[in-house]
Amino acid sequence: MVNYKVLIKNSAEKELRFLPGMDLKRVVKRLARLSINPRPVGSEKLSGQNHYRIRQGNWRIIYSVNEQRKEVAIFRIGHRREVYRND
């Protein structure tokens, strides 16, 4: 099985800094697992977009998968109440 490279965009990296300690550890572990399986059980394709969503507690991780390059690009990491807003 080929591992994927996980790329964290600047916006997602900024959002990571504001996560509480234990949540940060869980989210980072979840991001690492995306390199092995970019579409784990529980992931959902967002309607009208080429992005996926996975849940980690109250946090959501929004990302896309490039099969040709074997890359997972993380776009957003945020609380479930706020992550889908376009402000």
C-alpha positions as CSV (number, residue, x, y, z in Angstrom):
1,M,0.0,0.0,0.0
2,V,1.3,3.4,-1.0
3,N,1.4,6.1,1.7
4,Y,0.0,9.6,0.9
5,K,1.8,12.8,1.7
6,V,-0.2,15.0,4.0
7,L,0.1,18.7,3.2
8,I,-1.3,21.2,5.8
9,K,-2.3,24.5,4.2
10,N,-1.4,27.7,6.1
11,S,-5.0,28.4,7.1
12,A,-5.4,24.9,8.6
13,E,-2.0,25.3,10.4
14,K,-3.2,28.5,11.9
15,E,-6.3,26.8,13.1
16,L,-4.3,24.0,14.7
17,R,-2.6,26.5,17.0
18,F,-5.9,27.3,18.7
19,L,-6.9,23.7,19.5
20,P,-6.9,22.7,23.2
21,G,-4.0,20.3,24.2
22,M,-5.8,16.9,24.2
23,D,-7.8,17.8,21.2
24,L,-4.7,18.9,19.3
25,K,-3.0,15.5,20.0
26,R,-6.1,13.6,18.7
27,V,-6.4,15.8,15.6
28,V,-2.7,15.4,14.8
29,K,-3.0,11.6,15.2
30,R,-6.0,11.7,12.8
31,L,-4.1,13.7,10.3
32,A,-1.2,11.2,10.4
33,R,-3.6,8.3,9.7
34,L,-4.8,10.1,6.6
35,S,-1.4,9.3,5.0
36,I,-2.3,5.6,5.2
37,N,-6.0,5.8,4.4
38,P,-7.2,9.1,2.9
39,R,-10.9,8.0,3.0
40,P,-11.3,6.3,6.4
41,V,-14.6,4.9,7.7
42,G,-16.8,7.9,8.6
43,S,-15.3,10.3,6.1
44,E,-17.9,12.1,3.9
45,K,-17.6,13.8,0.6
46,L,-18.9,17.3,0.9
47,S,-21.7,18.1,-1.6
48,G,-20.9,20.3,-4.5
49,Q,-17.1,20.1,-3.8
50,N,-14.2,17.8,-4.2
51,H,-13.5,17.9,-0.5
52,Y,-14.0,15.4,2.3
53,R,-14.7,15.8,5.9
54,I,-13.7,13.6,8.9
55,R,-14.7,14.1,12.5
56,Q,-12.6,14.1,15.6
57,G,-14.8,14.8,18.6
58,N,-16.2,18.3,18.2
59,W,-13.6,19.1,15.5
60,R,-13.9,18.8,11.8
61,I,-11.1,18.3,9.3
62,I,-11.8,19.4,5.7
63,Y,-9.4,18.1,3.0
64,S,-9.0,16.9,-0.5
65,V,-7.3,13.9,-2.0
66,N,-5.1,14.0,-5.2
67,E,-4.8,10.4,-6.3
68,Q,-2.2,11.1,-9.1
69,R,0.2,12.8,-6.7
70,K,-0.7,10.6,-3.7
71,E,-1.4,13.8,-1.6
72,V,-3.9,14.8,1.0
73,A,-4.3,18.6,1.4
74,I,-5.8,19.8,4.7
75,F,-7.7,23.0,4.1
76,R,-9.6,23.6,7.4
77,I,-9.7,22.4,10.9
78,G,-12.4,23.9,13.1
79,H,-15.1,23.4,15.6
80,R,-18.2,21.7,14.2
81,R,-20.3,24.9,14.6
82,E,-17.9,27.1,12.7
83,V,-16.0,25.0,10.1
84,Y,-18.5,25.1,7.3
85,R,-19.1,28.8,7.4
86,N,-17.7,30.9,4.6
87,D,-16.8,34.1,6.5
